[in-house]
Amino acid sequence: MQTHWSLVVIGAGPAGMAAALEAARHGVQPLVLDRQPEAGGQIFRSAGSAQPATVQAIGKEYAEGASLCRAFTNAPVTFLAGAEVWHIAPGRIYFSHKGQSHGITADQIILATGGMERPVPLPGWTLPGVLGAGATDILLKSAGILPEGPVVLCGNGPLLLQTVSHLLHFGVRVAGVVLTGNLSNPIKALPALPGALARPQYMAHGMGLGLNMALRTRCYPGATQLAIEKEKNNLRVSFYFAGKTRHVEGTTVLLHEGVVSESRITRLAGVRHVWNPRQRYWHAETDTWGNTCVAGLRCAGDVAGVRGAAAATARGTLAALDACYTLGKITPEQRNTFALPEQRRLRRCEAMQPFMDTVFAPRLECLQPADSAIVCRCEELTAKTLREAIMAGSYSPDGLKSQARPGMGTCQGRMCAAPVAEMIAQAHNIPLECIEPYRAQPPLFPLNFGEMASLTCPPEGL
Ligand SMILES: Cc1cc2nc3c(=O)[nH]c(=O)nc-3n(C[C@H](O)[C@H](O)[C@H](O)COP(=O)(O)OP(=O)(O)OC[C@H]3O[C@@H](n4cnc5c(N)ncnc54)[C@H](O)[C@@H]3O)c2cc1C
C-alpha cells in the first residue's frame, strides 16, 4: 500500500465522491476510504449497483445518485471500500482494512464522513423490532428488504416523511405515524420561509410527502410521552395525544428524530466546532472552502452541518477545488471560476436551512429520557441510574463516565453522548452548549490487539 498521498478523502457519500471527482478532473488522483462495501454514502447507498427497476422505484434523486456513483467508479480515483478510519491526526490517517491496520500520510485531507440519526432514548427502544427509520432505508437500498408491517413510525424530520412514502409505495402497511415535533414549529419557521423558496422544487417535494402521509396514514401530531412495550407478537407504542393516552400496534417500530453531524472524528482531529441552536448539535467549523482550524484538513458534507445531498455535493466540490489550488494544480483564478456554480447551489441550500431546522426542531421534552429508558445501550444504564449519579455531583459527560460508566462500551459513546449531555444540562441548569461532549479517543471503533499491532508505524498519541 502506498503510504503517502497528496489527497485523501474519507467518506464516499455525495460529498466525498464529488470531492474525488473534482480532484481527478484537475490531475490529482486521490485515495478515497469508506467503511462501506460500495460508494454512495447514506442517501445513494448501493445506487451504483442497484437494478434499474429498484433505482426507478426509489425515486429521481436516487437515480441521479446512481449516475454520480458510476462516474466515481469510472474516474481515476483509488477507492478502498471496507476501510474504517479509526484515528486521524494532522496529515496522518489510521484505518483498518480486511483485518489489517494501516497508517498513511497525506498533504491534504478531506473529511466527508457525514451524519447519523440522532439517538433519542425512550422506554422500549432497545426491544427487537425497534429500528431507526434510516435503517429501513439502508435495508431497502442495500438488500431490497422492507419490514413486513404493520409498521409504526415515531419522531420528527424530513427523513421520516420520506420513509413513510417509501413504505407506502412498496405496499407496506403503516399502522400509524406518531409525530413528536412541536405544533408551533411551522409558525415559528414562517420568518424563514422566503429563504426556503430559494428551492421551490425541494419545498414542493417535501409538501407532497407531508400530504401523502396525512392523507394515507393515521397521524398523531404533537404526541408526547412515548414508550414501547412488547405485546404478544407485536410492539405497542403508547403516547399522549389530544388529552388522552393512545396506543398503536405494529410488528416493527421505526424511530427518527433528525440527522445530526457525527462529530467524534472531527473532535479527534482537533477541529473547532460550532453549535446549531435550533437542532441542538455540534458540527465542524469551516470556511466556504471547507477549511478547518487544522492545516490541510477540510470538512465537506453533513459532518460540517446537515444540509442534504445537494449541499454535500457542492461542498465536496469546493473543498476539492481549494485542495487542488493548495497542491498547485490550479490557479486561484481557476479555483474561483470553477467554484461559481457550486457556490450558487450552496447559497440556495443554505438559504433554506433555517426554515428546515425550525420546522423540524426537536421538542425539548423528547430529548429528556424517561427514568425507565435505557440511555447507554452498551452498559445497559437507565436514565434513572444516570440521573442519580448526575445529582450526586457529575457536571460533565466525562465525569459521569468515570462515575457510572456510560460511554465505556463498544459504541464509545456514539449513542449516549447527546442524551447524557441533555440530562446533565437539565439537572444542573447549564446551557447545553456549555457542556463539553465526551472526549474522543482513538481507536474510534473497537479494534482487536492483533489488528492494532499489525500497524507498520505507531499512531500519534498512542
Ligand atoms: C441513516 C441515514 C439515512 C439517510 N437517508 C437519506 C435519504 O434517504 N434521503 C435523503 O435525502 N437524505 C438522507 N440522509 C441524509 C443524507 O444522507 C445527507 O444529507 C447527505 O447525503 C450527506 O452526504 P455526505 O457525503 O456528507 O455523508 P454520507 O452520505 O453520510 O456519507 C458519509 C460516508 O462516510 C463514511 N464514513 C463515515 N465514517 C467513516 C470512517 N470512520 N471510516 C470510513 N468511512 C467512514 C460512511 O460509510 C459514508 O459512506 C440520511 C442520513 C442518514 C444518517
The ligand as an SDF file (V2000), in Angstrom:
LIG
                    3D

 53 58  0  0  0  0  0  0  0  0999 V2000
  -29.1060    6.7810    8.1910 C   0  0  0  0  0  0  0  0  0  0  0  0
  -29.3030    7.9450    7.2420 C   0  0  0  0  0  0  0  0  0  0  0  0
  -30.1400    7.8080    6.1330 C   0  0  0  0  0  0  0  0  0  0  0  0
  -30.3460    8.8690    5.2720 C   0  0  0  0  0  0  0  0  0  0  0  0
  -31.1970    8.6980    4.2210 N   0  0  0  0  0  0  0  0  0  0  0  0
  -31.4890    9.7630    3.4480 C   0  0  0  0  0  0  0  0  0  0  0  0
  -32.4220    9.6540    2.3880 C   0  0  0  0  0  0  0  0  0  0  0  0
  -32.9610    8.5920    2.1540 O   0  0  0  0  0  0  0  0  0  0  0  0
  -32.7150   10.7670    1.6730 N   0  0  0  0  0  0  0  0  0  0  0  0
  -32.1130   11.9650    1.9270 C   0  0  0  0  0  0  0  0  0  0  0  0
  -32.4150   12.9710    1.2630 O   0  0  0  0  0  0  0  0  0  0  0  0
  -31.1900   12.1000    2.8790 N   0  0  0  0  0  0  0  0  0  0  0  0
  -30.8790   11.0320    3.6560 C   0  0  0  0  0  0  0  0  0  0  0  0
  -29.9850   11.1860    4.6630 N   0  0  0  0  0  0  0  0  0  0  0  0
  -29.2690   12.4570    4.7880 C   0  0  0  0  0  0  0  0  0  0  0  0
  -28.2140   12.4800    3.6600 C   0  0  0  0  0  0  0  0  0  0  0  0
  -27.5110   11.2610    3.6920 O   0  0  0  0  0  0  0  0  0  0  0  0
  -27.2230   13.5740    3.7590 C   0  0  0  0  0  0  0  0  0  0  0  0
  -27.7750   14.8330    3.9170 O   0  0  0  0  0  0  0  0  0  0  0  0
  -26.2160   13.6710    2.6110 C   0  0  0  0  0  0  0  0  0  0  0  0
  -26.3040   12.6310    1.7360 O   0  0  0  0  0  0  0  0  0  0  0  0
  -24.8540   13.7630    3.2390 C   0  0  0  0  0  0  0  0  0  0  0  0
  -23.8290   13.3690    2.3940 O   0  0  0  0  0  0  0  0  0  0  0  0
  -22.3460   13.1910    2.9680 P   0  0  0  0  0  0  0  0  0  0  0  0
  -21.4940   12.8190    1.8200 O   0  0  0  0  0  0  0  0  0  0  0  0
  -21.9750   14.3520    3.7850 O   0  0  0  0  0  0  0  0  0  0  0  0
  -22.4350   11.9800    4.0170 O   0  0  0  0  0  0  0  0  0  0  0  0
  -22.9100   10.4790    3.8900 P   0  0  0  0  0  0  0  0  0  0  0  0
  -23.7990   10.2510    2.7530 O   0  0  0  0  0  0  0  0  0  0  0  0
  -23.3910   10.1320    5.2540 O   0  0  0  0  0  0  0  0  0  0  0  0
  -21.5460    9.6860    3.6090 O   0  0  0  0  0  0  0  0  0  0  0  0
  -20.5380    9.5700    4.5710 C   0  0  0  0  0  0  0  0  0  0  0  0
  -19.6880    8.3610    4.2260 C   0  0  0  0  0  0  0  0  0  0  0  0
  -18.5790    8.3370    5.1270 O   0  0  0  0  0  0  0  0  0  0  0  0
  -18.3440    7.0090    5.5220 C   0  0  0  0  0  0  0  0  0  0  0  0
  -17.6780    7.0330    6.8340 N   0  0  0  0  0  0  0  0  0  0  0  0
  -18.1150    7.6410    7.9530 C   0  0  0  0  0  0  0  0  0  0  0  0
  -17.2220    7.4770    8.9510 N   0  0  0  0  0  0  0  0  0  0  0  0
  -16.2120    6.7420    8.4340 C   0  0  0  0  0  0  0  0  0  0  0  0
  -14.9950    6.2260    8.9730 C   0  0  0  0  0  0  0  0  0  0  0  0
  -14.6190    6.4580   10.2430 N   0  0  0  0  0  0  0  0  0  0  0  0
  -14.1920    5.4910    8.1760 N   0  0  0  0  0  0  0  0  0  0  0  0
  -14.5360    5.2530    6.8790 C   0  0  0  0  0  0  0  0  0  0  0  0
  -15.6800    5.7160    6.3090 N   0  0  0  0  0  0  0  0  0  0  0  0
  -16.4960    6.4530    7.0780 C   0  0  0  0  0  0  0  0  0  0  0  0
  -19.7250    6.3710    5.5770 C   0  0  0  0  0  0  0  0  0  0  0  0
  -19.6380    4.9670    5.4240 O   0  0  0  0  0  0  0  0  0  0  0  0
  -20.4400    7.0430    4.4090 C   0  0  0  0  0  0  0  0  0  0  0  0
  -20.3580    6.2880    3.2350 O   0  0  0  0  0  0  0  0  0  0  0  0
  -29.7250   10.1160    5.5130 C   0  0  0  0  0  0  0  0  0  0  0  0
  -28.8640   10.2510    6.6100 C   0  0  0  0  0  0  0  0  0  0  0  0
  -28.6500    9.1920    7.4640 C   0  0  0  0  0  0  0  0  0  0  0  0
  -27.7200    9.3780    8.6460 C   0  0  0  0  0  0  0  0  0  0  0  0
  1  2  1  0
  2  3  1  0
  2 52  2  0
  3  4  2  0
  4  5  1  0
  4 50  1  0
  5  6  2  0
  6  7  1  0
  6 13  1  0
  7  8  2  0
  7  9  1  0
  9 10  1  0
 10 11  2  0
 10 12  1  0
 12 13  2  0
 13 14  1  0
 14 15  1  0
 14 50  1  0
 15 16  1  0
 16 17  1  0
 16 18  1  0
 18 19  1  0
 18 20  1  0
 20 21  1  0
 20 22  1  0
 22 23  1  0
 23 24  1  0
 24 25  2  0
 24 26  1  0
 24 27  1  0
 27 28  1  0
 28 29  2  0
 28 30  1  0
 28 31  1  0
 31 32  1  0
 32 33  1  0
 33 34  1  0
 33 48  1  0
 34 35  1  0
 35 36  1  0
 35 46  1  0
 36 37  1  0
 36 45  1  0
 37 38  2  0
 38 39  1  0
 39 40  1  0
 39 45  2  0
 40 41  1  0
 40 42  2  0
 42 43  1  0
 43 44  2  0
 44 45  1  0
 46 47  1  0
 46 48  1  0
 48 49  1  0
 50 51  2  0
 51 52  1  0
 52 53  1  0
M  END
$$$$
